[in-house]
Amino acid sequence: MALPVLTPAQRQAALEKAAEARAARAALLAKIKKGEMSFADLLDREDEITKKTKVSQALRAVKGVGPAKANALMEQAGVDPNRRIGGLGAQQRRKLVDALS
């Protein structure tokens, strides 16, 4: 599939939208790192930024969880490494929260 041809104005708007999304996602993950929000609270959110955040990124934001532990937790819960929060099932969410408790 060929990429659409964008005008310079459309391209600039898309770049700005992407930058806003990255900033919002970084702020969300920073709240988890600071302890202002728990991983369970994150999973309960229904906004688009949360839904599009990768599970592995969110797990690594939890204090004491690095890349290896995040991968192990995801494997235990049966979560694909590229899965986003919006694509998690109820059992997968429960397993991840229980593993972090």
Secondary structure, 3 states (H helix, E strand, C coil): CCCCCCCHHHHHHHHHHHHHHHHHHHHHHHHHHHCCCCHHHHHHCCCHHHHCCEHHHHHHHCCCCCHHHHHHHHHHHCCCCCCEHHHCCHHHHHHHHHHHC
